[in-house]
Amino acid sequence: HFVCMTPARRAGLHTDAGGDYAEENGVCYLQILLADALPGVGRARLMGDMDAWGYSFRLGSAAAWFAHDAEDAVQWLRAHGLIDAARRPTWRLRG
C-alpha cells in the first residue's frame, strides 16, 4: 500500500492504509509484479498465498484475476506512473 498511497497518506500512515477500490486493485496487481523481484517468492507463490490468505476475486483466484480481469488495475497503476507500458514496475512512489 505504501507505494500506491498519496504523499499525504504516506506521511500519516500507522496501521490502516485506507484507499479506495481502484487503489486496492492496483496494490494487489503491483505486489504480484514485485514478487518476481524477491528471491524465492515470485508471482506464482504470491498468488497462491493471496488465495490462502482469503483474498476474494470475482474469477475465483488471484491468478485468474491477474490474467483475465485486472485491466482496471493496470490502467490505475499506469495513470499513477507505478508501472510502464510493458507492465513493469517503475520503482517509484505515487506522487
N, C-alpha and C positions, 0 to 999 in steps of 0.2 A: 504494500500500500504506500509506503514512504515515497517511492519513485513516482507514483501516479498522483500524489496529492499536490494541491496548490502550495506555494511557499508559505502562505499564512497558516494553513492547516498543519504543515510540517513543523512550523515553529511552536505550535501549541500541542503537539502530539504527546499523549501519555499512554493510553491503552486502547481507546476506541478510535479506529481510523476514520469512521464516518464515510462520507461519499455517497454517490447515487448508484443506480443500477448500471449505467453505462460505465462508470469508473470501475465498479466491481468486476464487470466482464473484462475490461482492459487489464485489471490486476491479474485475473485468472490466466488470460492469454499470455501476458508478459512473463508470469512466473513459469509457465510451461517452456517458453523460449529460453529463459535464463537458466533453467535446469540443465540444459546441454553444456553450459559453461562450468558446471560443478562436477568435479571428478567423482565418479561412482554414482551419480544421480541420473541425469538425462531425463528427457521428456517422458519416455515410456514409464519409468518408475514414478515420476511425479504424478502423472495422470492416474496411475493405479493408486497412489497414496490419496489423491483427491477423492477418488471414488470411495476408498476405505474410510476416509475422514467424514464422509456423509455429504460431500458437495452434491447438489442436485442439478442435473442438466436435463433439459427438455428431451434430448435424444437418448437419455439413459446412461451416458457415461461421459467422462471428461474427454476421452479420445474421440468419440463420435461428435461431440460438440466442437472440439478443436478442428476437426477435419471438415465438418459439414455445416456448422451453424454459428460460426464466430465472426462473420464478416463485420458485424457492428462493432465488435471489439477491435478488430483490425483498423477500421476507419477511425475509431476513437483514439487509438494509440498513434496512428499516423497524424491525425489532426493536432495532437499534442507533442509531436516530434520525438516520440519514445521508440518508434520503430521506423525503418526506412521502407522504400517501395518494394524491396525484396523480403520484407517481413523480418528483418534482422534488428536486434536491439541496437539503439544508438548510444546506450550507456550514459544517457543524460537524465536529469531530473526534470519533471514537468515544471515549466516556467510560470 
